[in-house]
Amino acid sequence: ITTRTDGATVVSSNLCTPTDADITFWGSGFGNDEIVLLSVIKNKDVAYIWFFGTANESGAFETSKHIVTKPGRGYDAKFPGAGIFTVEAIGTSGRLATTPLVAVDDKCP
């Protein structure tokens, strides 16, 4: 049996997020119990890991984070600064899914 590496998806509860806000991500199309890493790509040299865990038996995951400038708890995630970024979910099989994220200093439009 061949393992397909296409078809994974990731979506977020908000396209836009300010600092000191909550955001949830859902992923699907990963393998049964596949390990998934969700990162915000800041630039070619910097990525902030916001989730490292295992997809469930149907290949899906959910993670919620509180976006802050200086993370201190497991629920916190590092604010990447203002701009538009790529959120990347990659599984150990090579499955890859991305979604955009707009981060703002004040309020989302």
N, C-alpha and C positions, 0 to 999 in steps of 0.2 A: 504494500500500500504506500502510495506517495503522500507526503505531507505537503499540503498547499501552503504557500506563504503569502498569498494575496487575500484580499477581502476583509482584512481587519479594519475596524473603525474606532474612532474616539470622538466624543462630543463633550461639550461642557455646558453647565447651567447658565453661564454668562459668556457672551463674546467679549465683553468689556469688564474689567475689574479695576477698582482703585485699591490702594493699600488699605489695610485694616478691614477687609471684606472676606466673605466666605465664597468658595467656588467648589463645585462638584464636577467630577469627570466620570464618564461611563465609557467603557471599552467593550467591544465584542468582536467575534471572529478569530479569537486566539484559540490555541489548542486547550484541550481538557487539562486543567492544572498547570498550564504553561506559566512560567515566570515572566512577568512584565515589568519593564522600567518605564516610568512616565517622567519626562524631563521638559523643562522650558529652555529652548535654545536661545541664549542671549546673543551670542555671536559665534564665530568659527572656533573660538578657544574656550568659551564658557557656556556651560549648561547647568541649570539648577534641577536637581532630582527632587521631584515632588511626590513620587510613589514608587515603591519597590515591593511587589507582592505577587500573588499567584491568582491567575484567572480561575473561576469556579469550574465545575464539571461541564458546563455548557460553553466555556471559553469566554466568559464575560467577567468584568471587574467594575467596582465602583470605589471611588475615593473622594473624600471631602477634605478641603484644606482651608485654613485661615491665612490670608496673605498679609504678611507683615514685613517691615523693613529689616528687623533683626529677629529671626526665629529663635524661639527658646523652648518650645514644646513640640512633641511629636506631631501634633495637629497643625502646627505652623508651617508655612512655606515662604521661601524668600521672594520678596517683591523684586522683579527684574529691572525696575525702573520704568519710566514712561516710554511707550513705543508699541510697535506691533511685533509679535514674536511667533515662532512656531512651537507648538506643543507636540511632542513626539512620544508615541507609545511604541516600544519595540519589545517583541517577545524573544525568548531564547531560540525559537525556531527560525527567526529572521523575519517574522511577520512585522510589518511596520504600518502605523497609522498616524496621521497628523491632523491638526486643526489649528486655526489661527487664534491668537489671544491678543487683545488690545489692553494694555496696562496704562492707567492714567494716574497722575499725581493727585487730582482733585476728585471730580465727579465724572461719571460716564455721561456722554451726550444722550 
